[in-house]
């Protein structure tokens, strides 16, 4: 799509943005309901697109995509009226004689740039928030999953005219053309590297941004942890969607005294769930595929580098580039300098790192960029509290993984390198809203302190300053 067509589409939403400033809660809820109905009407097509783009099992798609969208939509339909209400603020001494409110208002025309790994929920989740806040939107889905992108276009076209919500398909050039436009808000989900470029482009127009990025999310398993449960949940969290999940455990610190027992349980879970050798794993319908040849080649290179440097393969380690298949892989003794330990892995490879000092683990976490998630497995709450207090991450779980995204009543977002701003529920509504201060005068008292400054006025100002 040419820059002129992008600009025409952008300009076509201007009247909508102005009209929607005064939209009612009922009107906004009706739009969300219309979107949800269109999504449900295309359910079978979504499952087919997921299978075609990267062989995702239907149950996994329903669990990770449709459940999240439905929950987000139903929450917004119940709560939008409450979120929209101006909030009365107490009068201060300086503001005596006035009444004040905080009034949420739509930011306006919004751009949603969504990723390929969970294309539906990471497109329509932000869109639901935008609609609740009263914002029209242009959506740029990832070209890496073309069937999903085409389906997102059909769903949106079934629910909205382009002047309200539109989808623009295309490559990175199209995305660059979009982020250069003076949107009132940009909601981007993707890599930290691209997130920096989006933020730089937004800065030229002073567009506000929400950035949902990634990072190397660590898990910690101490000697007191329930090893059966820890192994089961960490393995499931890591290998769902073939490891292509932004909040998946990226590496696991395991206390040395339980390293062998934890490793054994991880290997048992892999064999029971996916098969004990490569061939049954290759044919297992519950294992998705790496999304593209380029991503497969990158993961293969990282794996080859690590093993050449001395990393020990505990399971997997087999790559079929033509089929975009990488066997679920566990590694030990991975050198700290290799790419697997410096880059977000984003694939079915998990390093296990033995430790003897929690202090050293916390130091390693704090030396790295702040991750999107952190997971700590321990029966001692004081240990979990210490880990959470002495580190920083977008979200954290004690004796669980991934649940912070699905919970619904907590904000989801990163910090610094892993993101900026939050989404879900009221936090998603807030992302697409401007909190406008409104002060109404009732009794004029401020003029008592206007110039000229007499001795009495100076005394009153000094008193206020104290």
N, C-alpha and C positions, 0 to 999 in steps of 0.2 A: 504494500500500500504506500502511495506517495505521501510526501510531507503535506501536500495540499489537501489530500483526502483526510489525513489525520487531523489537520487543522479544522476542516469542515465538520468532521464528526465532533471534535472538541467544542467548536462554536455552537453546534446544534444542541448541546446540553446546557447552554447558558440560561435560556428561558426556564428550563426545567429547574435548574438550581435556584433561581430566584423565586419561582412559584412554590417550590417545596419548602422554602423557609417557613411558610405559614401552614404547612400540612399538619393535619391532625394525627393523633395516635391511631385512630381507626383507619385512616388512609395508609399510613405506613405499615400497619399490621396486614392490611389487605394485600399490599405488594409482596410482603414476605410470604403470605399464604399462597399467593399466585406462583411465586418462585418454587416453594416446596412442592406444590402440586406438579409443576413441570418436571422437577427432578424425579419425583416418584413415577411419573409417566415414562421416563426414560431409563428406568432401573435396569431393564434387560440389556439395553444398549451400553450402559456403564459397565456391566459385568463383561460384555463382549469386548469392549475397548480395553479393559484392564488385562484380559487374557491375551489380546492381540499385541498390545504395546510391550508388556513385559511379563506375561504368563502368570499374573497374580491369581491365586485361588479365589473363587467367588465368596466364600465365607469370610476370608480376610478383607476383601473389598467392602463387604457389608459392614463388618465390625469397625473397620478403621475409617471408612468414608461416610457411608449412609447414616450410621448411628450418630456420628458426630454432627453431621449437618442437621439431622432431624432434631437432636437435642438443642442445638444452637437456635434453630428456627422457633421451636416451641417456647424456649425461654424468652426469646425476643418478643414473641407474640403476647406472652403473659405480662412482660415487664416494661415494654416500651412506654406505655402511658406514665408509669412511675418514673422511669429514667428521664422523661421529658419535662417533668414538673420543675419549675423554678424552686430553688432551695433558699428559704429565708435565712438571713445571717443576723446574728446579734449585733446591736448597736454598740459601738465603742465610745469612749469618752470624747475622742476627737470628732467622731461623727454624730454626736448627740444632736437630736432634732431631725435626723434622717431615718429612712427605712432602706434596707438593702437586700438584694437577692442575687443569687448566681443563676443565670439563665442559660441552659444548654441550647446552642443553636447550631445548625448544620454548617460544617466547614465549606461545603459546596462541591464543585466538580472534583471527582476523585478518580485516581488511577489505581487499579489493583493488578499487580504483576505477580503471577502465581507460578509455582515450580512444577516439576514433572513427577516428583516421587509420590505425592498424594494429591493428584490434580483436582479432584472434586472438592474435598473438604477444605483444602487450602485456597480454593477459589471462592467457593460459595459461603464459607464461614465469614471471611471479611465482607463479602457482599451483603450478607444478612445484617451485619453491623452497620454498614453504610446505609442500607435502606431504613433500618431502625432510627438512625440519626437524621434521616431526611436528605441524603446525598445521592445524586445520580452518579453513575460510574462507567468508566471504560475499563474493560478487562483485557489483559494481555496474557493468555496462557502460554505454557512452554511449547515450543516447536519440537522438543525432544520426544514428546508423546503425542504424535499427530492425531491419532484417533480420539484421544481424550479432548484435544483442542477443538476438533471439529464437533464433537458431541457437546462441549460447553457452549459453542456457538449456537447449536440447535436448541439447547435448553433455554438459553437467554432469549433467543428470537421468539420462542413459543410463549414467553412470559412478558416481554417488554418491547416497546418500540425503541429504536436506536437513540432517540432523544432522551430516554430515561436510563437504559443500560445497554451497552454495546460491547461486542467482542471483536478484537482485532487480532487476527492470526498472523504469524510471520516469525522471522528470525531475529537475531540480536540487533540488526539494523533498524527494524521496526520498533523494537523496545527502546532503542536510543532516541528515535524520533519522538516517541511518546513522552519519555521522561524529560525531554527538553521543553515540553509545553508547560505553560504556567498553571498547572493543576493546583487546586486549593489543598489537596492532600494526596500523598502517594503511600500506598501500602504495598511493600515489597517483601516477598518471601523467597529466599534463595541463599546463595553462598555469601560469605563475608566479603570476598573479593569483589563480586558484582555489587554487593550492598554499598561498598565505598563509592563506586561509580555512580550509583543511583543517588546517594546522598549529595555527592558533588554536583550532579545535574540539578537536583532539587534546590540546592543552595543558590544557584544562579537566579531562580525565581522566588526564593524565600518560601518555597512550598514546605508545609509541614510533612513529616515522614513518620511512618511506622516501619521498622526494619525487623523482620523475623529471620535470623541468620542461623548459625550453627556453632561448631566448635568441637573440641575433643572432650566429650562428656565422660568423666571418670566414674567408676564404681569402686567402692571399698568394701571388702569382706573381712571382718575381723574374726578372731578365734572363737568368739561367743556366738556367732551367727548360726541360724538354722541353715545348715549347708544344703539340705535337700531343697528347701524352698528357695534359697538364694540362687542355687544353680538353675533350677527350673525357670524362675522368673527372669534372671539375667539372660539365659540362653534364648528364651522366647522373645524378650525385648530386643535382643541383638539381631536375631535372624528373621524376624518378621519383615516382609517386603525385601528379603534378601539383604538385610543390613542397610537398606537405603532409607533411613529414618533419621531426621535431624537430632532427635533426642535419644537415640539408641546409645547404650553404653559403648564407648569407643575403646576403652581398655579397662581392665580390672586389676586393682591392687588387692592381693590376697595375702593375709598374714601367713608367714612361713610355716607356722605350726599346723595349719590346716590346708596348706597348699595342695598336698597330695590328695586329701579327701575331697576337697572342692573340685579339683581337676577330674578325679574319677567320676564324680557325679555329673559334671558337665559332659564328659564323654559318653556316659550312660544315657543321658537325656538325648544327645544328638543321635545315638544309635537307635534308641527307641522311637524317636519322633521322625527322623528322616532316613534312617537306614544305617547299617554299620559299615558300609563301603560305598565307593563312588557310584557304582552302577545303580543300585537302588535309589540313591540320592538323585541321580540324574533323571530318573523316571518318576520321582516322587511329585505328585500333583500339588503338594503343599509348599514347594520351594519355588519362589518367583525367579525371574532372571534379571541379570544386570541390564540396565535400560538400553545401553547402546554399545556398539563396538568400541567407541572411544573410551567410555567409562570402563569397559572390560580390560582394555589395554593398559589403562592407568593402574587399575588394581593389580593386574598381573605383574607390572613393573615394580610396584611397591612390594609385592610378595617375593619376587625374585631377588630384589635388593636386600630384603631382610634375611632371607635364608642364606644368601651368599655371605652376609656379614655374621652368620652364626646362629640365627634364630632357629629354634627347634620346632618342627611341625608335630603337634600332638594329634591333630585330626585334620583331614582335608588336604589342602595344599595343591589340589588338582584344578587346572584351568583349561576349559574348552572354549577358545576364543570364538570359534565359528558359531557355537550354540549360545554364546554369552553366559556360560555356566561356570561358576566357581563353587567348588564343594565347600560346605560350611567348614571354616578353618579356625582352629585354635592354635596359638603359638605360645611358646615360652622362650625365655632368655633373649628377648628382642633387644638389640643394642639401642641405646637412647638416641643415637645420632641419625638413624635411618628414617626414611620418609614416613613409615607407618607410625612412628612415635612423634612426628612433627606435624603431619597433616591430618585433617579429619578424614577418616578412612572411608566412610559412606559405602560400605560393602560388607560381604559376609566373612570378614576376617577379624578375629578378636585376640589381641595379646593379653596374656595373663602374667602379671608382674608380682613376684614374691616380695614381701617387705617384713622387716622386723621392728621398725620404728614408725609409729604413726606421725611423729613430728616430721620425719623425712618425707612421708607421703603428702602431708599438708604443705610442706615447703615446695614440693614439686608441683602441686596443683596451683599454688599461688605464684609460682614463677612463670606459669603459662598464661596465655590470654584467658579471660573469664569464659567458662563454657556455658552452653545453653542449659545443661542439666548436670546434676550431681546426685549419685546414689550411694547411700551408706547402709550396710547390712551389719547389724549388731543387736544383741539383746540388751545392751546397756544404753539407756536413754541419755545418760550423761555423755557417753562417747559420741552418740549421734548429734547431740546438742553442741558439743565442742566442734565437731567437723563442720556443722552448718554455720556456727558462729565465726569460725576462723577462716572460712573460705567465702568466695562469692561466686554465684552462678545465677542463671536466669530463673531456675526452679530447682527444688531439691526434694528427694524422697527418702524416708527412713523405712527400710524393709519393703520397698516396692520399686517398680520401674515404669515409666511412661504414664502413670496414672495422673500426673499433674496436668497433662494435656486433656485428658478425657473427663477430669473431675467436674468441670463446669462452673464451680463457685469460687475459683481462684483465678487470678490473672495468669495468662501465658505470654511469656516474652523473654528476651535475652537481656544482657547487660554488656555495654561496651562492645567488644568484638563479636559477641553473640547476639546482639540486637539492640534495638532502641524502641521503647514503648511496649505496650501490652495489648492483648486481644482477648476475646471471649466475653460473653455476657456484658455486664456494665462497662468493663474495660474496653471492649470492642466498640461499644456505643461512644465512650469517651474519646477513643482514637479518632473518630470521624466527627467529633463535636468540638466547638469552641465554647469554653465556659466564660460567658460574658457577665461582667459585673454591672449591675444596674442599681443605682442609688437614687432614691426619690426624696427630695427635701420636703419636710413638713413644717418645721419652725426654723427660720433663718437665724443662726447663731454665729456662723463663721465670720460674718462681717464685723463682729466685735473685735477681731484680731487684725483687721486690715490696717495699713498705714493711714495716718502717721502713728509711729510707735511711741505711745506715751509711757510714762513710768508704770502705770497700772497695767497696760497691755504687756509690757516687758515682764512684769511680775507674773502675769497669767501664763505667758509663754514659758517662762522658767519653771513654773509649777507643773505644766504639762510635760516638760522635758524630763522632770524628775520622776 
